[in-house]
């Protein structure tokens, strides 16, 4: 149902771990999204208030700490919400970025 609206392309950088220097390691995946530049005050995964500059809708699993490349910019994902249907299945995810 939501798939028809995901007409923009982005590169999801999923956090896979850390190297010996404590730097994050990422794997990349091309995904379809619905991107919206929208400023909103949200709570991050630690419960702190942060200002999100954009959000996107997608079907893939994304988590806070992952990154996404869109419009020649790398964004950090700070919060993710999931929309479920009446059977409890996840229909889509909304990720907030800064």
Buried (B, 14 or more C-beta within 10 A) or exposed (E): EEEEEBEBEBBBBBBEEEEEEEEEEBEEEEBBBBBEEEEEEBEBEEEEEBEBBBBBBBBBEBEBEBBBBBEEEEBBBBBBEEEEEEEEEEEBBBBBBB
